[in-house]
Amino acid sequence: MVNKKARGFTLIELLVVLGIVALLLTLAVPRFFPSVDRSKETVLAENLRSTRATIDQFYGDTGAYPESLEELVEKKYLRAVPVDPITERSDSWLLVPPEQPARGNVADIKSGAPGNDRNGKPYAEW
């Protein structure tokens, strides 16, 4: 009977493989995170655009602004209050009242996210 030597990887082989994986990660990860931020900003811009259009449509239909974003959901103008992709919450929106408060509470909507976008503009000014 022939005694077969147990086969496996040596420590050097494992270290070389881990070094290659680490090198590949250092190239891929810095490209990944900016694309995630860019995607969140794109979704934020679209949520703001569509919600503002819905508020304008509500005003055109009723002659007054909604009292809250939930009213837009209750009256079927929106399926649900949109999520702010930066804060990942639907209750962080900054609601801007109209110039004439007797005509409702929500004339515009802004992001309540802290910080700035990739260009340095605060999210609250979007």
Solvent accessible surface area in square Angstrom, and as a share of the most:
residue,aa,sasa,rsa
1,M,242,1.08
2,V,127,0.73
3,N,147,0.75
4,K,175,0.74
5,K,181,0.77
6,A,99,0.77
7,R,231,0.84
8,G,67,0.64
9,F,159,0.66
10,T,79,0.46
11,L,127,0.63
12,I,120,0.61
13,E,85,0.38
14,L,85,0.42
15,L,98,0.49
16,V,84,0.49
17,V,84,0.48
18,L,114,0.57
19,G,41,0.40
20,I,96,0.49
21,V,70,0.40
22,A,51,0.40
23,L,110,0.55
24,L,105,0.52
25,L,98,0.49
26,T,87,0.51
27,L,111,0.55
28,A,55,0.43
29,V,62,0.36
30,P,80,0.50
31,R,194,0.71
32,F,117,0.49
33,F,118,0.49
34,P,60,0.38
35,S,38,0.24
36,V,50,0.29
37,D,69,0.36
38,R,113,0.41
39,S,64,0.41
40,K,63,0.27
41,E,13,0.06
42,T,88,0.51
43,V,73,0.42
44,L,0,0.00
45,A,47,0.36
46,E,81,0.36
47,N,29,0.15
48,L,4,0.02
49,R,141,0.52
50,S,42,0.27
51,T,1,0.01
52,R,71,0.26
53,A,52,0.40
54,T,15,0.09
55,I,1,0.00
56,D,90,0.47
57,Q,108,0.48
58,F,6,0.02
59,Y,73,0.28
60,G,63,0.61
61,D,93,0.48
62,T,72,0.42
63,G,33,0.31
64,A,36,0.28
65,Y,47,0.18
66,P,0,0.00
67,E,97,0.43
68,S,33,0.21
69,L,9,0.05
70,E,96,0.43
71,E,31,0.14
72,L,0,0.00
73,V,42,0.24
74,E,130,0.58
75,K,106,0.45
76,K,175,0.74
77,Y,59,0.22
78,L,29,0.15
79,R,239,0.87
80,A,65,0.51
81,V,27,0.15
82,P,22,0.14
83,V,76,0.43
84,D,0,0.00
85,P,17,0.10
86,I,43,0.22
87,T,34,0.20
88,E,120,0.54
89,R,131,0.48
90,S,47,0.31
91,D,107,0.55
92,S,17,0.11
93,W,17,0.06
94,L,84,0.42
95,L,78,0.39
96,V,50,0.29
97,P,87,0.55
98,P,15,0.10
99,E,177,0.79
100,Q,110,0.49
101,P,105,0.66
102,A,105,0.82
103,R,95,0.35
104,G,5,0.05
105,N,74,0.38
106,V,0,0.00
107,A,26,0.20
108,D,40,0.21
109,I,0,0.00
110,K,58,0.24
111,S,0,0.00
112,G,26,0.25
113,A,5,0.04
114,P,111,0.70
115,G,48,0.46
116,N,86,0.44
117,D,18,0.09
118,R,130,0.47
119,N,134,0.69
120,G,45,0.43
121,K,94,0.40
122,P,50,0.31
123,Y,19,0.07
124,A,40,0.31
125,E,103,0.46
126,W,48,0.17
